[in-house]
Amino acid sequence: MIPSGWWGGAVRPPFNLSLKQLKETMFGASRFATVLAVQLVSDDSGQDLIEYALLTAIVGISGVLILSALSMTMGTAYSSWNSAGQNAWEPGPPQ
């Protein structure tokens, strides 16, 4: 929740001011830092991008881990099938 009070009880601080105007209208560096912190917390314009990036990273990492484990299992299975097929082959009589 965004605190209210010192900027006139508004729901949000004045975002339409330029950075220079905002510095000039504040009474000190602490109030300027407070306004910037409130603005950073209340601004969620990049939230979707961050969520999609995290989701992509999780899917990518899990895919790499699963495929590396699956490739070992597939290699072992193919090797045993190949051995069984080679052992089952019987040469025909000479002609």
DSSP file (Angstrom, degrees, kcal/mol; ACC not computed):
  #  RESIDUE AA STRUCTURE BP1 BP2  ACC     N-H-->O    O-->H-N    N-H-->O    O-->H-N    TCO  KAPPA ALPHA  PHI   PSI    X-CA   Y-CA   Z-CA
    1    1 A M              0   0    0      0, 0.0    41,-0.0     0, 0.0     0, 0.0   0.000 360.0 360.0 360.0 139.5    0.0    0.0    0.0
    2    2 A I        -     0   0    0      9,-0.1     2,-0.0     1,-0.1    36,-0.0  -0.692 360.0-125.0 -84.2 126.6    1.3    3.5   -0.9
    3    3 A P        -     0   0    0      0, 0.0     2,-0.3     0, 0.0    -1,-0.1  -0.361  26.4-159.8 -69.1 151.5    1.6    5.8    2.1
    4    4 A S        +     0   0    0      5,-0.1     2,-0.2     2,-0.1     7,-0.1  -0.867  46.0  74.3-126.0 163.0   -0.2    9.1    2.0
    5    5 A G  S >  S+     0   0    0     -2,-0.3     3,-1.5     5,-0.2     4,-0.3  -0.552  77.8  58.1 143.1 -76.9    0.2   12.3    3.9
    6    6 A W  T 3  S+     0   0    0      1,-0.3    -2,-0.1     2,-0.2     0, 0.0   0.668 102.9  55.1 -74.8 -16.9    3.1   14.6    3.1
    7    7 A W  T 3  S-     0   0    0      3,-0.2    -1,-0.3     6,-0.0     3,-0.2   0.120 134.7 -76.3-101.2  24.2    2.3   15.2   -0.6
    8    8 A G  S <  S-     0   0    0     -3,-1.5    -2,-0.2     1,-0.2    -4,-0.0   0.603  73.1 -73.3 101.6  14.4   -1.2   16.4    0.1
    9    9 A G  S    S+     0   0    0     -4,-0.3    -1,-0.2     1,-0.2    -3,-0.1   0.620  84.3 153.0  77.6  11.9   -3.0   13.1    0.8
   10   10 A A        -     0   0    0     -3,-0.2    -5,-0.2     1,-0.1    -1,-0.2  -0.303  54.8-122.1 -70.9 160.1   -3.0   12.0   -2.8
   11   11 A V  S    S+     0   0    0      1,-0.1    -1,-0.1    -7,-0.1    -9,-0.1   0.864  96.1  21.8 -70.6 -35.6   -3.0    8.3   -3.7
   12   12 A R  S    S-     0   0    0     -5,-0.1    -1,-0.1     1,-0.0    -2,-0.1  -0.923  89.3-103.8-129.4 154.8    0.3    8.6   -5.6
   13   13 A P        -     0   0    0      0, 0.0     2,-1.1     0, 0.0     3,-0.1  -0.299  58.4 -78.2 -69.5 165.1    3.1   11.1   -5.6
   14   14 A P    >   +     0   0    0      0, 0.0     3,-0.7     0, 0.0    21,-0.0  -0.511  53.5 172.8 -72.5 100.2    3.2   13.6   -8.4
   15   15 A F  T 3   +     0   0    0     -2,-1.1     7,-0.1     1,-0.2    24,-0.0   0.645  67.6  71.9 -82.5 -15.4    4.7   11.6  -11.3
   16   16 A N  T 3  S+     0   0    0     -3,-0.1    -1,-0.2     2,-0.0     2,-0.2   0.543  77.4  97.4 -81.0  -4.1    4.2   14.3  -13.9
   17   17 A L  S <  S-     0   0    0     -3,-0.7     2,-0.1     1,-0.1     0, 0.0  -0.557  78.5-117.1 -80.1 147.2    7.0   16.4  -12.5
   18   18 A S     >  -     0   0    0     -2,-0.2     4,-2.6     1,-0.1     5,-0.2  -0.323  30.1-105.1 -74.4 167.9   10.4   16.3  -14.1
   19   19 A L  H  > S+     0   0    0      1,-0.2     4,-2.1     2,-0.2     5,-0.1   0.891 122.0  49.4 -63.1 -39.6   13.3   15.0  -12.0
   20   20 A K  H  > S+     0   0    0      2,-0.2     4,-2.2     1,-0.2    -1,-0.2   0.924 112.4  47.4 -65.9 -44.2   14.7   18.6  -11.6
   21   21 A Q  H  > S+     0   0    0      1,-0.2     4,-2.2     2,-0.2    -2,-0.2   0.889 110.6  52.8 -63.7 -38.4   11.3   19.9  -10.5
   22   22 A L  H  X S+     0   0    0     -4,-2.6     4,-1.3     1,-0.2    -1,-0.2   0.907 109.5  48.3 -64.7 -40.9   10.9   17.0   -8.1
   23   23 A K  H  < S+     0   0    0     -4,-2.1    -1,-0.2     1,-0.2    -2,-0.2   0.896 113.0  48.8 -63.7 -39.8   14.3   17.8   -6.5
   24   24 A E  H  < S+     0   0    0     -4,-2.2    -2,-0.2     1,-0.2    -1,-0.2   0.836 111.2  48.9 -71.1 -32.3   13.4   21.5   -6.2
   25   25 A T  H  < S+     0   0    0     -4,-2.2    -1,-0.2    -5,-0.2    -2,-0.2   0.708  95.2  85.3 -83.6 -19.0   10.0   20.9   -4.6
   26   26 A M  S  < S-     0   0    0     -4,-1.3     3,-0.1    -5,-0.2     4,-0.0  -0.483  76.0-135.6 -80.0 154.3   11.2   18.4   -2.0
   27   27 A F  S    S-     0   0    0      1,-0.1     2,-0.3    -2,-0.1    -1,-0.1   0.613  76.8 -11.7 -86.7 -12.7   12.6   19.7    1.3
   28   28 A G  S  > S-     0   0    0      1,-0.1     4,-1.9    -5,-0.0     5,-0.2  -0.985  75.4 -86.5-171.9 175.3   15.6   17.4    1.4
   29   29 A A  H  > S+     0   0    0     -2,-0.3     4,-2.6     1,-0.2     5,-0.2   0.828 119.4  58.9 -66.2 -31.6   17.3   14.4    0.0
   30   30 A S  H  > S+     0   0    0      2,-0.2     4,-2.0     1,-0.2    -1,-0.2   0.899 106.8  46.4 -67.3 -38.7   15.4   12.1    2.3
   31   31 A R  H  > S+     0   0    0      2,-0.2     4,-2.4     1,-0.2    -1,-0.2   0.893 112.3  51.1 -69.6 -37.9   12.0   13.2    1.0
   32   32 A F  H  X S+     0   0    0     -4,-1.9     4,-2.3     2,-0.2    -2,-0.2   0.918 111.1  48.1 -62.6 -43.5   13.3   12.9   -2.6
   33   33 A A  H  X S+     0   0    0     -4,-2.6     4,-2.3     1,-0.2    -1,-0.2   0.873 110.3  52.7 -64.9 -36.3   14.6    9.3   -1.8
   34   34 A T  H  X S+     0   0    0     -4,-2.0     4,-2.6     2,-0.2    -2,-0.2   0.918 109.4  48.5 -64.9 -43.4   11.2    8.5   -0.3
   35   35 A V  H  X S+     0   0    0     -4,-2.4     4,-2.5     1,-0.2    -2,-0.2   0.920 112.4  48.4 -63.7 -43.3    9.3    9.7   -3.4
   36   36 A L  H  X S+     0   0    0     -4,-2.3     4,-2.4     2,-0.2    -1,-0.2   0.890 111.6  49.9 -64.4 -38.5   11.6    7.7   -5.6
   37   37 A A  H  X S+     0   0    0     -4,-2.3     4,-2.4     2,-0.2    -2,-0.2   0.916 112.0  47.4 -65.8 -42.9   11.2    4.6   -3.4
   38   38 A V  H  X S+     0   0    0     -4,-2.6     4,-2.5     1,-0.2    -2,-0.2   0.907 112.7  49.9 -64.3 -40.9    7.4    5.0   -3.5
   39   39 A Q  H  X S+     0   0    0     -4,-2.5     4,-1.5     2,-0.2    -2,-0.2   0.900 111.3  48.8 -64.4 -41.0    7.4    5.5   -7.2
   40   40 A L  H  < S+     0   0    0     -4,-2.4    -2,-0.2     1,-0.2    -1,-0.2   0.905 114.5  45.0 -65.8 -41.6    9.6    2.4   -7.7
   41   41 A V  H  < S+     0   0    0     -4,-2.4    -2,-0.2     1,-0.2    -1,-0.2   0.886 116.6  44.9 -70.3 -38.7    7.4    0.2   -5.5
   42   42 A S  H  < S+     0   0    0     -4,-2.5     2,-0.6    -5,-0.2    -1,-0.2   0.687  94.2  88.2 -82.4 -17.2    4.1    1.5   -7.1
   43   43 A D     <  +     0   0    0     -4,-1.5     3,-0.2    -5,-0.2    -4,-0.0  -0.730  42.7 165.6 -86.3 118.6    5.3    1.2  -10.7
   44   44 A D    >   +     0   0    0     -2,-0.6     3,-1.1     1,-0.1     4,-0.4  -0.076  32.7 122.3-120.6  33.3    4.6   -2.2  -12.1
   45   45 A S  T 3  S+     0   0    0      1,-0.2     3,-0.2     2,-0.1     4,-0.2   0.783  79.9  41.4 -69.7 -26.9    5.1   -1.5  -15.8
   46   46 A G  T 3> S+     0   0    0     -3,-0.2     4,-2.0     1,-0.2    -1,-0.2   0.260  84.0 103.2-102.1  12.2    7.8   -4.1  -16.3
   47   47 A Q  H <> S+     0   0    0     -3,-1.1     4,-2.4     1,-0.2     5,-0.2   0.908  79.6  49.3 -63.7 -44.1    6.2   -6.8  -14.2
   48   48 A D  H  > S+     0   0    0     -4,-0.4     4,-2.7    -3,-0.2     5,-0.2   0.904 109.9  51.8 -63.1 -41.8    5.0   -9.0  -17.1
   49   49 A L  H  > S+     0   0    0     -4,-0.2     4,-2.2     1,-0.2    -1,-0.2   0.909 111.1  47.1 -62.4 -42.3    8.4   -8.9  -18.8
   50   50 A I  H  X S+     0   0    0     -4,-2.0     4,-2.5     2,-0.2    -1,-0.2   0.906 111.8  50.7 -66.4 -41.5   10.2  -10.1  -15.6
   51   51 A E  H  X S+     0   0    0     -4,-2.4     4,-2.5     1,-0.2    -2,-0.2   0.924 111.9  46.9 -63.0 -43.7    7.6  -12.8  -15.0
   52   52 A Y  H  X S+     0   0    0     -4,-2.7     4,-2.6     2,-0.2    -1,-0.2   0.884 111.8  51.4 -65.5 -37.5    8.0  -14.1  -18.6
   53   53 A A  H  X S+     0   0    0     -4,-2.2     4,-2.3    -5,-0.2    -2,-0.2   0.918 111.9  46.3 -65.2 -42.8   11.8  -14.0  -18.4
   54   54 A L  H  X S+     0   0    0     -4,-2.5     4,-2.5     2,-0.2    -2,-0.2   0.912 113.2  49.5 -65.2 -42.0   11.7  -16.0  -15.1
   55   55 A L  H  X S+     0   0    0     -4,-2.5     4,-2.5     1,-0.2     5,-0.2   0.913 111.4  49.2 -63.2 -42.5    9.3  -18.5  -16.6
   56   56 A T  H  X S+     0   0    0     -4,-2.6     4,-2.5     1,-0.2    -1,-0.2   0.902 111.3  49.7 -63.0 -41.7   11.4  -18.9  -19.7
   57   57 A A  H  X S+     0   0    0     -4,-2.3     4,-2.6     2,-0.2     5,-0.2   0.912 111.5  48.3 -64.4 -42.7   14.6  -19.4  -17.6
   58   58 A I  H  X S+     0   0    0     -4,-2.5     4,-2.4     2,-0.2     5,-0.2   0.925 113.9  46.2 -64.4 -44.5   12.9  -22.0  -15.4
   59   59 A V  H  X S+     0   0    0     -4,-2.5     4,-2.2     2,-0.2    -2,-0.2   0.908 114.4  48.8 -64.7 -41.3   11.5  -23.9  -18.5
   60   60 A G  H  X S+     0   0    0     -4,-2.5     4,-2.2    -5,-0.2    -2,-0.2   0.930 113.3  44.8 -64.7 -46.3   14.9  -23.7  -20.2
   61   61 A I  H  X S+     0   0    0     -4,-2.6     4,-2.3     1,-0.2    -2,-0.2   0.918 114.9  47.9 -66.0 -43.0   16.9  -24.9  -17.2
   62   62 A S  H  X S+     0   0    0     -4,-2.4     4,-2.7    -5,-0.2     5,-0.2   0.885 110.5  53.2 -66.6 -35.7   14.5  -27.7  -16.4
   63   63 A G  H  X S+     0   0    0     -4,-2.2     4,-2.7    -5,-0.2     5,-0.2   0.918 109.3  47.9 -62.7 -43.7   14.5  -28.7  -20.1
   64   64 A V  H  X S+     0   0    0     -4,-2.2     4,-2.0     2,-0.2    -2,-0.2   0.921 114.1  46.8 -62.9 -43.9   18.3  -29.0  -20.2
   65   65 A L  H  X S+     0   0    0     -4,-2.3     4,-1.8     2,-0.2    -2,-0.2   0.917 115.0  45.6 -65.6 -42.8   18.4  -31.0  -17.0
   66   66 A I  H  X S+     0   0    0     -4,-2.7     4,-2.7     1,-0.2    -2,-0.2   0.923 113.4  49.1 -67.7 -43.2   15.6  -33.4  -18.1
   67   67 A L  H  X S+     0   0    0     -4,-2.7     4,-2.3    -5,-0.2    -1,-0.2   0.850 109.0  52.6 -67.3 -33.0   17.1  -33.9  -21.6
   68   68 A S  H  X S+     0   0    0     -4,-2.0     4,-1.3    -5,-0.2    -1,-0.2   0.915 114.0  42.7 -68.6 -40.2   20.6  -34.6  -20.2
   69   69 A A  H  X S+     0   0    0     -4,-1.8     4,-1.7     1,-0.2    -2,-0.2   0.889 115.4  50.4 -69.3 -38.2   19.1  -37.3  -17.9
   70   70 A L  H  X S+     0   0    0     -4,-2.7     4,-2.8     1,-0.2     5,-0.2   0.857 104.9  56.9 -68.8 -35.3   16.9  -38.6  -20.7
   71   71 A S  H  X S+     0   0    0     -4,-2.3     4,-2.3     2,-0.2    -1,-0.2   0.880 106.5  49.6 -65.8 -36.4   19.8  -38.8  -23.1
   72   72 A M  H  X S+     0   0    0     -4,-1.3     4,-2.1     2,-0.2    -1,-0.2   0.917 112.9  47.0 -65.8 -42.3   21.7  -41.1  -20.8
   73   73 A T  H  X S+     0   0    0     -4,-1.7     4,-2.3     2,-0.2    -2,-0.2   0.911 113.5  47.8 -65.8 -42.5   18.7  -43.3  -20.4
   74   74 A M  H  X S+     0   0    0     -4,-2.8     4,-2.7     2,-0.2     5,-0.2   0.885 110.4  52.6 -66.4 -38.2   18.1  -43.4  -24.1
   75   75 A G  H  X S+     0   0    0     -4,-2.3     4,-2.2    -5,-0.2    -2,-0.2   0.911 110.6  47.2 -62.9 -42.3   21.7  -44.2  -24.8
   76   76 A T  H  X S+     0   0    0     -4,-2.1     4,-2.1     2,-0.2    -2,-0.2   0.917 113.5  47.9 -65.3 -43.3   21.7  -47.1  -22.4
   77   77 A A  H  X S+     0   0    0     -4,-2.3     4,-2.4     2,-0.2    -2,-0.2   0.922 112.8  48.0 -64.8 -44.4   18.4  -48.5  -23.9
   78   78 A Y  H  X S+     0   0    0     -4,-2.7     4,-2.7     1,-0.2    -1,-0.2   0.899 110.3  52.8 -63.0 -40.3   19.7  -48.2  -27.4
   79   79 A S  H  X S+     0   0    0     -4,-2.2     4,-2.3    -5,-0.2    -1,-0.2   0.916 111.0  45.6 -62.3 -43.8   22.9  -49.9  -26.5
   80   80 A S  H  X S+     0   0    0     -4,-2.1     4,-2.4     2,-0.2    -1,-0.2   0.892 113.4  49.7 -69.0 -37.9   21.1  -52.8  -25.0
   81   81 A W  H  X S+     0   0    0     -4,-2.4     4,-2.4     2,-0.2    -2,-0.2   0.904 111.3  49.6 -65.1 -40.0   18.7  -53.1  -27.9
   82   82 A N  H  X S+     0   0    0     -4,-2.7     4,-2.5     2,-0.2    -2,-0.2   0.915 111.4  48.5 -64.4 -43.5   21.7  -53.0  -30.3
   83   83 A S  H  X S+     0   0    0     -4,-2.3     4,-2.5     2,-0.2    -2,-0.2   0.918 112.2  48.8 -62.9 -43.4   23.5  -55.7  -28.4
   84   84 A A  H  X S+     0   0    0     -4,-2.4     4,-1.7     1,-0.2    -2,-0.2   0.901 112.5  48.5 -64.3 -40.3   20.4  -57.9  -28.3
   85   85 A G  H  X S+     0   0    0     -4,-2.4     4,-0.8     2,-0.2    -2,-0.2   0.897 112.5  47.7 -66.9 -40.1   19.9  -57.4  -32.0
   86   86 A Q  H  < S+     0   0    0     -4,-2.5     3,-0.4     1,-0.2    -2,-0.2   0.884 113.5  47.8 -67.9 -38.0   23.5  -58.2  -32.8
   87   87 A N  H  < S+     0   0    0     -4,-2.5    -1,-0.2     1,-0.2    -2,-0.2   0.798 108.5  55.1 -73.0 -27.8   23.4  -61.3  -30.6
   88   88 A A  H  < S+     0   0    0     -4,-1.7     2,-0.3    -5,-0.2    -1,-0.2   0.661  85.7 100.8 -79.2 -16.1   20.1  -62.6  -32.2
   89   89 A W     <  -     0   0    0     -4,-0.8    -3,-0.0    -3,-0.4    -4,-0.0  -0.527  52.4-170.3 -75.8 131.5   21.5  -62.5  -35.7
   90   90 A E        -     0   0    0     -2,-0.3     2,-0.1     0, 0.0    -2,-0.0  -0.984  23.1-122.4-120.6 129.0   22.5  -65.8  -37.1
   91   91 A P        -     0   0    0      0, 0.0     0, 0.0     0, 0.0     0, 0.0  -0.381  28.9-117.6 -68.2 146.9   24.3  -66.0  -40.4
   92   92 A G        -     0   0    0      1,-0.1     3,-0.1    -2,-0.1     0, 0.0  -0.292  40.8 -81.1 -75.9 166.7   22.8  -68.0  -43.1
   93   93 A P        -     0   0    0      0, 0.0    -1,-0.1     0, 0.0     2,-0.0  -0.365  54.7 -98.1 -67.1 149.7   24.4  -71.1  -44.6
   94   94 A P              0   0    0      0, 0.0     0, 0.0     0, 0.0     0, 0.0  -0.360 360.0 360.0 -68.0 148.1   27.1  -70.5  -47.2
   95   95 A Q              0   0    0     -3,-0.1     0, 0.0    -2,-0.0     0, 0.0   0.427 360.0 360.0-107.3 360.0   26.0  -70.8  -50.8
